[in-house]
Amino acid sequence: MKVNIVLSTYNGQRFLTEQIQSIQRQTFTDWQLLIRDDGSTDRTIEIIKAFVANDERIKFINEDNRENFGVIKNFYTLVHYEAADYYFFSDQDDVWLPGKMMTMLNEAKQYPDDQSLMVYMDLSVVDENLSVINPSMIRSQSGHANISLCPELTENTVTGGVSMINHTLAQKWDKTDSIIMHDWYLALLATATGRLVYIDQPGELYRQHDANVLGARTLNKRIKKWLNPLQSVNKYWELIVNSQEQAASLLNQADLSDEYREIIEKYVGLLNQTTMNRIKYLKKYEFKKNKLFHTIVFRTLVVTKLGYKRK
């Protein structure tokens, strides 16, 4: 069994050492860590080289050509750099709990290799000093974890740093455009063509800090939204429209069932329907968010098209 860990770096000198050390402390030890840097200008390269020199399991795949790809294309390149049975995604600023990989691999082995599979865990949100802010990001942010297509179309509950995919799913990842984030797209691919499996326990300490590319929802972020409702409406619409474009990219999957194809097509074309049909499809296919407040906002916007600007 071959297991690759893929790590995308960009100016990660503050926390990268702790991240890699937490990988080295895993109870499962037969892994290979592939690192691709996205054009760092700080000490990230120096840190990577030091680990490579002292651990033969760690490879720096673009030491001589550190072109900036962006996070999605960076992970895509890493996944397709070298084939493996399983691929674990790693951010550069978190701390993996020691039994994370073993727990996820034991779960993954219960499913057939020829079926698309993504396994993910919960995570504990911590501050820069690893003090726990929230013991469960899933419960605080989403209410519950998604494992099926319809809820995942509108809201992602998978965080890349606590996710893994098998080779069958990796082979189906054939594009980087029209994708909001790699973890969300792969979760959709898994629900549409295979299985998305959730393990209800934390797999890592997810560090919340000012340099996160994406971070957990915080009280400060919520207050800013409340103080600028127009901006919030615009962001809601941006997310809705982008999620429809992301869903549309699933329609080229040859093994998509007729049932799932219908669901995806209805979601993608939802805003082109009459008001009555929008109401009908929202109810029939249960297009909603995981929490009641966000479901009310989402459905109100879709039905009324308040603030909607066609691209």
C-alpha positions, 0 to 999 in steps of 0.5 A: 500500500502506497500512501502520499501526503501532499503539502502545498506551501507559500510563505509558511515559515511561522508554522511549517516546522510544527506541521511537518513534525506532527506528520513525522509523529504519526503512528502510521509511518509508511508514507511519502510526503510530497511538497510543492512550494508556490513561490515563497519569499520567506524562509519556507524553502530553507525549512523544507530543504532541512527536512528533506535532508534528514528524512528520506520520506520527504520530497521537494518536487519543485525546488528549481521551478517555484512558479506560483500556481495558486492553492488549487492547482498546486494540490492538483499538481501534487496529487498527479505527480506520483500515483498512490493508493491513498492521498492525504492533504496537508496545510502548512500551519496546522498540527496533526493528531498522532493517530489521524492517518491510522484512523482514516486508513482503517476506515478507508480499507472497508471500501472497495478500491475501484469506488471513488472514496473520500474520508474526512474528520472533524478538527479542533480550532486553536489559536496561534499558540494551540490553545483550543478555541472550539473543540469541534469545527463541524458542530460550531460551523456547520451543525453536522457533517455532509456525506451525501450529494444534495447538502454538499452542493450548497455547503462544504463541510470538508476541510482539506487538512483532515481529508484523504482520497483514494486513487480512483477518485484522484484519477477523476480529478481532471480540472482546476477551473470553475472550482471554489476549493479543491476539498469541496470539489473532491467531496462533490466528486465523491458523493456523486460517483462514490462515497464521502465518509465522515469520522466523528472525531478530530484529526488535527488542531486547526490553527486560526490566525491572520494569514489563513487563506481560508479560516473558521468562522469567527465572531469578528467575521460574523459582526462584520457581515451584520454591519454590512448587509449589502456586502453579505448579500453580494457574497451570498450570491457569489457563493451560490453562483460559483457553487452552481458552476462548480456543480456543472463541472460534475456533469462530464463524469461518465459514471454519474447516475441518472438520479444524480445527473438530474439533481445536479442539472436542477441545481445548476439551472435553478435560477433560470426557472420560474418562481414557482419552479424554484420553490418546487425544486428547493423543496423537492431536492431539499436544496438548503444550508446546514443551519436554519438561519443560512437556509432561510437566507439562501432560499429567500434569495433564490426565490426572490432573486433579491440582489441577483446579478446575472454574469 
